[in-house]
């Protein structure tokens, strides 16, 4: 059962599940790097699908960010669909609502 909607866990509401080709890019030298224009919350690996871990470039140990049982139901279903049904090894969670950004509907021209 997922955790209830409270003021302190609004961070999980705006998450979206994407594949690795949407998160990683290559620079002009052919080196792979994370895209800077998206906000990555974490990643879920197929072997340890009970935890959301942090994503880093160094390849070192990843830190546990969250339990997948505490994610919203739509995000959990997206992770299961990507890992099991589409046979991917990694699912990335990105934020769809950038914090601190300007709302285009309230922008004055």
Secondary structure, DSSP 4 states (H G I P E B T S, - for coil): -PPP--GGGGGGTTEEEE-HHHHEEE-TTS-EEE-SSSEEEEEEESTTTTEEE---SS--PPPEEEEGGGS-HHHHHHHHIIIIIS--SEEEEEESS-TTPPPTTS---
